[in-house]
Amino acid sequence: MGVRLAVRLRRTALAAVLAMGTLALTGCIEFYEAELDPGLIRRLEEHFGGDHDRAAAAIVEEDGLHTGYVAADEETVFEVGSIAKLLTGLLLPIAVDRGEVALDDPVGRYLPLGDAPVAERTLEELATHRSGLPTITSDEDLLIAISETVATGRSLPPLTVDELLALAARESAEPTGRAVYSSLGAALLGHALAAAAGTDYPTLVRERLLAPLGMDGADVPADERGISPAHAGGYTARGHPAQPWTGAGWGPTFGLHATLPDLIALARAVLDGPFADSPALEPASDGPNSQQHMGYLWFLARDGDRTLTGTRAITSGFAAALFVDRAAGRAVIVLSNEAEHVDRFAVSLLDGVSGAGGWRAGDP
């Protein structure tokens, strides 16, 4: 892994017609030809030393890029779990700008939720985790079953969109005035935005984000048939093989599969590209704890004297983290094929400071 290898990332002109008229993402994400960083590789090899471990990491700067891999390369596909939420959060202000939705629209305007309480929750409440919805379900028996399933390396039930709507319709969805992390709410938001655009979520995210940003290795597979041959193969924290996460219902909240260059493209878009000024990245409400604020599905967490924007993520067999220090113009990405959180390690790579501040309170 110490061999110098140029990582060639295609320069991508960002010009996508996004609006009813001609509103476009304009500008260019400047990619740099980066050599694998021996120091970063050494850190990765020290941290990910198991026989089955595969990992990738990047430090992204406004004028440079440092990458490293362990038993992987720029084409290896990782499950990146809740990083899907970051894409869904970016899609909300795009839809608002296009006149397709308003922040205070009830989600029931776009999804067939009938007279269920959740139908009255607004898109902004869903985007800031203030809808009153639980993480996945308030049905204790179902939650225990899902937890046991995930702990043993099996996937979440691969719900269809209709099945996910039925799950949400059973919830009381009573807002408490504070943020309560809800993957279920994030999924509803993504499907509502897709419905408002007259399409499905995978098509929406491909057309408005993945293709314009050059995230060519990323996708939201609805089932195992859509899994890339380059999928890294996940493992539980105990070292057992894990089933991949798929399912159309979970796509906007858990469903993203991506390579390291894909997430480098996302980080660049936020640092100095077309999403540098996105409302999704600005504090819209208090977060789940005193160290956090919420953008639109992006966490803004205090870490010492700085604010880190992004999220950590975990599935049955993978972990990921993407944190952006917008003020310093730097970002860190860590991807692993083992279900052990990597957020603290990611922050230690960012500047050598151990610890993850407010990230510890954020669930996947």
C-alpha positions as CSV (number, residue, x, y, z in Angstrom):
1,M,0.0,0.0,0.0
2,G,3.0,2.3,0.1
3,V,3.4,2.4,-3.7
4,R,2.8,5.9,-5.1
5,L,-0.3,5.9,-7.3
6,A,-1.9,8.9,-8.8
7,V,-5.6,9.1,-8.1
8,R,-7.1,10.7,-11.2
9,L,-10.4,12.4,-10.6
10,R,-12.2,13.6,-13.6
11,R,-12.7,17.4,-13.8
12,T,-16.4,17.9,-13.8
13,A,-18.1,21.0,-15.1
14,L,-21.2,21.6,-13.0
15,A,-23.9,22.8,-15.2
16,A,-27.2,21.1,-14.5
17,V,-30.6,22.5,-15.4
18,L,-32.4,22.3,-12.1
19,A,-35.2,24.7,-12.2
20,M,-38.4,25.4,-14.0
21,G,-36.5,28.0,-16.0
22,T,-32.7,27.9,-16.2
23,L,-31.6,27.9,-12.5
24,A,-28.4,25.8,-12.6
25,L,-25.6,24.7,-10.4
26,T,-22.8,26.8,-11.8
27,G,-19.1,26.7,-11.2
28,C,-16.5,24.0,-11.3
29,I,-15.2,21.7,-8.6
30,E,-11.5,21.8,-9.0
31,F,-10.0,18.3,-8.4
32,Y,-6.3,17.8,-7.8
33,E,-4.2,15.0,-9.0
34,A,-3.2,13.5,-5.6
35,E,-0.7,10.9,-4.7
36,L,-1.5,8.5,-2.1
37,D,-0.2,9.9,1.2
38,P,2.2,7.5,3.0
39,G,1.5,9.0,6.4
40,L,-2.3,8.7,5.9
41,I,-1.8,5.1,4.7
42,R,0.2,4.3,7.8
43,R,-2.5,5.6,10.0
44,L,-5.1,3.6,8.2
45,E,-3.0,0.4,8.4
46,E,-2.6,0.9,12.1
47,H,-6.3,1.4,12.7
48,F,-7.6,-1.1,10.2
49,G,-5.4,-4.1,10.7
50,G,-7.8,-7.0,10.6
51,D,-7.6,-9.8,7.9
52,H,-10.9,-8.6,6.3
53,D,-10.5,-4.9,6.8
54,R,-10.9,-2.6,3.8
55,A,-10.8,1.1,4.3
56,A,-10.3,4.4,2.6
57,A,-9.8,8.0,3.8
58,A,-9.2,11.5,2.4
59,I,-8.2,14.9,3.7
60,V,-9.7,17.4,1.4
61,E,-8.4,20.9,1.3
62,E,-9.2,23.9,-0.9
63,D,-5.8,23.6,-2.7
64,G,-5.0,19.9,-2.2
65,L,-6.1,16.4,-1.6
66,H,-4.5,13.5,0.5
67,T,-5.9,10.0,0.1
68,G,-5.1,6.6,1.5
69,Y,-6.4,3.0,1.1
70,V,-6.2,-0.3,2.8
71,A,-7.0,-3.3,0.7
72,A,-9.1,-1.0,-1.5
73,D,-8.8,1.6,-4.3
74,E,-10.7,4.5,-5.8
75,E,-13.2,2.1,-7.4
76,T,-14.1,0.2,-4.2
77,V,-17.7,0.8,-3.2
78,F,-18.6,1.2,0.5
79,E,-22.0,1.4,2.1
80,V,-22.1,4.9,3.6
81,G,-25.4,4.7,5.5
82,S,-26.6,8.1,6.8
83,I,-24.4,10.1,4.5
84,A,-27.4,9.5,2.2
85,K,-29.2,12.0,4.5
86,L,-26.7,14.7,3.6
87,L,-27.8,14.3,0.0
88,T,-31.4,14.4,0.9
89,G,-30.8,17.6,2.9
90,L,-29.2,19.2,-0.1
91,L,-32.2,18.3,-2.2
92,L,-34.6,20.3,0.0
93,P,-33.4,23.8,-0.8
94,I,-33.1,22.8,-4.5
95,A,-36.8,21.9,-4.5
96,V,-37.7,25.1,-2.7
97,D,-35.7,27.2,-5.3
98,R,-37.5,25.4,-8.1
99,G,-40.9,26.2,-6.6
100,E,-41.8,22.5,-6.1
101,V,-42.2,22.7,-2.4
102,A,-42.2,25.1,0.6
103,L,-40.5,24.4,3.9
104,D,-43.8,24.7,5.8
105,D,-45.7,22.3,3.4
106,P,-47.1,19.2,5.2
107,V,-45.6,16.0,4.0
108,G,-49.1,14.6,3.5
109,R,-49.4,17.0,0.5
110,Y,-46.9,14.9,-1.4
111,L,-47.3,11.4,0.1
112,P,-50.4,9.3,0.5
113,L,-50.5,9.2,4.3
114,G,-54.2,9.8,4.7
115,D,-55.3,11.3,8.0
116,A,-52.3,9.8,9.9
117,P,-50.8,12.3,12.4
118,V,-47.5,12.3,10.5
119,A,-49.2,13.8,7.4
120,E,-49.3,17.2,9.1
121,R,-45.6,17.3,9.9
122,T,-43.8,19.9,7.7
123,L,-40.9,19.3,5.4
124,E,-38.7,21.5,7.6
125,E,-39.7,19.5,10.7
126,L,-38.6,16.4,9.0
127,A,-35.3,18.0,7.8
128,T,-34.4,19.2,11.3
129,H,-35.5,16.1,13.3
130,R,-38.4,17.9,15.0
131,S,-41.3,15.9,13.6
132,G,-41.8,13.8,16.7
133,L,-41.0,10.6,14.7
134,P,-38.8,8.0,16.3
135,T,-35.5,6.8,14.9
136,I,-37.1,4.0,13.0
137,T,-40.2,2.8,14.9
138,S,-41.8,3.2,18.3
139,D,-43.1,-0.4,18.2
140,E,-40.8,-2.0,20.8
141,D,-41.2,-5.6,19.5
142,L,-40.3,-4.5,16.0
143,L,-37.5,-2.3,17.2
144,I,-36.0,-5.2,19.2
145,A,-36.3,-7.5,16.2
146,I,-34.6,-4.9,13.9
147,S,-31.8,-4.3,16.4
148,E,-31.1,-8.1,16.7
149,T,-31.2,-8.4,13.0
150,V,-28.6,-5.7,12.4
151,A,-26.4,-6.8,15.3
152,T,-26.1,-10.3,13.7
153,G,-25.1,-8.9,10.3
154,R,-28.4,-9.1,8.6
155,S,-29.8,-6.2,6.7
156,L,-32.7,-3.9,7.7
157,P,-36.0,-5.2,6.3
158,P,-35.8,-3.9,2.6
159,L,-39.0,-2.0,2.8
160,T,-40.8,-0.6,-0.3
161,V,-41.8,3.0,-0.3
162,D,-45.4,1.9,0.4
163,E,-44.3,-0.2,3.3
164,L,-42.3,2.6,4.8
165,L,-45.3,5.0,4.5
166,A,-47.4,2.4,6.4
167,L,-44.7,2.2,9.1
168,A,-44.7,6.0,9.5
169,A,-48.5,6.2,9.5
170,R,-48.6,4.2,12.7
171,E,-46.7,6.8,14.6
172,S,-48.2,9.5,16.8
173,A,-45.7,12.1,15.4
174,E,-46.2,14.6,18.2
175,P,-43.5,17.3,18.1
176,T,-41.9,18.1,21.4
177,G,-40.1,21.2,20.4
178,R,-36.7,19.6,20.5
179,A,-34.7,17.5,17.9
180,V,-35.1,13.7,18.2
181,Y,-33.0,11.9,15.6
182,S,-35.3,10.2,13.1
183,S,-34.1,8.1,10.1
184,L,-37.8,7.5,9.4
185,G,-38.4,11.2,9.1
186,A,-35.5,11.6,6.7
187,A,-36.8,8.9,4.5
188,L,-40.2,10.5,4.3
189,L,-38.6,13.8,3.4
190,G,-36.7,12.2,0.5
191,H,-39.7,10.5,-0.9
192,A,-41.8,13.6,-0.6
193,L,-39.2,15.6,-2.6
194,A,-39.2,12.9,-5.2
195,A,-43.0,12.9,-5.4
196,A,-43.1,16.7,-5.7
197,A,-40.7,16.4,-8.7
198,G,-42.8,13.7,-10.3
199,T,-40.2,10.9,-10.0
200,D,-38.7,8.4,-7.5
201,Y,-35.9,9.1,-5.1
202,P,-33.1,7.2,-6.9
203,T,-33.8,9.1,-10.1
204,L,-34.1,12.5,-8.2
205,V,-30.7,12.1,-6.5
206,R,-29.0,10.9,-9.6
207,E,-30.2,13.7,-11.8
208,R,-29.8,16.6,-9.3
209,L,-26.7,15.5,-7.3
210,L,-24.8,12.4,-8.4
211,A,-24.5,13.2,-12.1
212,P,-23.9,16.9,-11.8
213,L,-21.2,16.4,-9.1
214,G,-19.5,13.6,-11.0
215,M,-20.3,11.0,-8.3
216,D,-20.1,8.3,-10.9
217,G,-19.6,5.4,-8.5
218,A,-22.5,6.2,-6.3
219,D,-26.0,4.8,-6.3
220,V,-29.0,4.0,-4.2
221,P,-29.7,0.3,-5.0
222,A,-33.3,-0.8,-4.4
223,D,-32.3,-4.5,-4.0
224,E,-29.3,-6.8,-4.3
225,R,-29.5,-6.7,-8.1
226,G,-28.3,-3.1,-8.0
227,I,-25.2,-3.7,-5.8
228,S,-22.0,-2.9,-7.6
229,P,-19.5,-5.8,-8.3
230,A,-17.0,-3.5,-6.6
231,H,-18.9,-3.6,-3.3
232,A,-16.4,-4.1,-0.5
233,G,-18.3,-6.7,1.5
234,G,-19.1,-5.8,5.0
235,Y,-18.4,-7.3,8.4
236,T,-20.0,-6.9,11.8
237,A,-18.1,-5.5,14.8
238,R,-17.5,-9.2,15.8
239,G,-16.0,-10.0,12.4
240,H,-18.9,-11.9,10.9
241,P,-20.0,-11.3,7.3
242,A,-22.8,-8.8,7.0
243,Q,-25.6,-8.6,4.5
244,P,-25.7,-5.4,2.4
245,W,-28.3,-2.7,3.0
246,T,-30.7,-2.0,0.2
247,G,-34.4,-1.2,-0.1
248,A,-36.3,1.6,-1.9
249,G,-38.0,2.7,1.2
250,W,-34.8,3.4,3.1
251,G,-33.0,5.0,0.2
252,P,-33.1,8.6,1.3
253,T,-31.8,7.9,4.8
254,F,-29.6,4.8,4.6
255,G,-29.3,3.7,1.0
256,L,-26.2,5.3,-0.5
257,H,-23.4,3.2,-1.8
258,A,-20.3,5.2,-2.9
259,T,-16.6,5.3,-3.5
260,L,-14.1,7.6,-1.8
261,P,-13.8,9.8,-4.9
262,D,-17.6,10.2,-4.8
263,L,-17.5,11.6,-1.3
264,I,-14.5,13.7,-2.2
265,A,-16.7,15.3,-4.9
266,L,-19.4,15.9,-2.3
267,A,-17.0,17.5,0.1
268,R,-15.6,19.7,-2.6
269,A,-19.1,20.8,-3.5
270,V,-19.7,21.9,0.1
271,L,-16.2,23.5,0.6
272,D,-15.9,25.6,-2.4
273,G,-18.3,24.4,-5.0
274,P,-22.0,24.9,-5.8
275,F,-23.2,24.0,-2.4
276,A,-20.9,26.1,-0.4
277,D,-23.7,28.5,0.4
278,S,-26.6,25.9,0.6
279,P,-29.2,26.6,3.3
280,A,-28.9,22.9,4.2
281,L,-25.6,23.7,5.9
282,E,-26.8,26.6,8.0
283,P,-28.2,26.2,11.5
284,A,-31.9,26.0,11.3
285,S,-32.7,24.7,14.8
286,D,-31.1,23.2,18.0
287,G,-29.7,19.7,17.6
288,P,-30.3,16.6,19.7
289,N,-27.7,17.8,22.3
290,S,-26.2,21.0,23.5
291,Q,-23.2,20.7,21.2
292,Q,-25.2,20.4,18.1
293,H,-27.3,22.4,15.7
294,M,-29.3,21.1,12.8
295,G,-29.1,22.2,9.2
296,Y,-31.3,20.2,6.8
297,L,-30.2,16.7,7.9
298,W,-26.6,18.1,8.3
299,F,-25.3,18.2,11.8
300,L,-23.3,21.2,12.9
301,A,-21.3,20.2,15.9
302,R,-19.1,22.2,18.1
303,D,-15.6,20.7,18.5
304,G,-13.5,23.0,20.6
305,D,-13.3,26.4,18.9
306,R,-14.6,25.1,15.5
307,T,-17.8,23.8,14.0
308,L,-17.8,20.5,12.1
309,T,-20.6,20.0,9.6
310,G,-21.6,16.5,8.3
311,T,-22.4,13.2,9.9
312,R,-21.2,9.8,10.9
313,A,-22.9,6.6,9.6
314,I,-23.1,2.9,10.2
315,T,-24.8,-0.2,8.7
316,S,-24.7,-3.8,9.5
317,G,-21.3,-4.1,8.0
318,F,-19.9,-0.7,7.3
319,A,-19.0,2.6,8.9
320,A,-18.4,6.0,7.5
321,A,-17.8,9.7,8.5
322,L,-17.8,12.9,6.5
323,F,-17.0,16.1,8.4
324,V,-16.4,19.5,6.9
325,D,-14.6,22.4,8.7
326,R,-16.0,25.1,6.5
327,A,-14.2,27.9,8.2
328,A,-10.8,26.2,7.7
329,G,-11.6,25.0,4.2
330,R,-10.9,21.3,5.1
331,A,-12.8,18.1,5.2
332,V,-12.2,14.5,6.3
333,I,-13.7,11.3,5.0
334,V,-13.3,7.8,6.4
335,L,-14.9,4.7,5.0
336,S,-14.6,1.2,6.5
337,N,-16.1,-2.2,5.8
338,E,-16.7,-3.0,9.5
339,A,-19.6,-1.9,11.7
340,E,-17.5,0.1,14.2
341,H,-17.9,3.9,14.3
342,V,-15.1,5.8,12.7
343,D,-16.0,9.4,13.7
344,R,-13.3,9.9,16.4
345,F,-10.7,8.4,14.2
346,A,-11.8,10.7,11.4
347,V,-11.5,13.8,13.5
348,S,-8.1,12.7,14.7
349,L,-7.0,12.6,11.0
350,L,-8.3,16.0,10.4
351,D,-5.8,17.7,12.7
352,G,-4.4,15.2,15.1
353,V,-6.8,16.0,17.9
354,S,-8.6,13.0,19.3
355,G,-12.2,13.0,20.1
356,A,-15.4,13.9,18.2
357,G,-17.2,16.5,20.2
358,G,-20.9,16.5,19.7
359,W,-20.8,13.6,17.2
360,R,-21.1,11.0,20.0
361,A,-24.8,11.8,20.5
362,G,-25.8,11.3,16.8
363,D,-27.1,7.9,16.0
364,P,-26.5,6.4,12.5
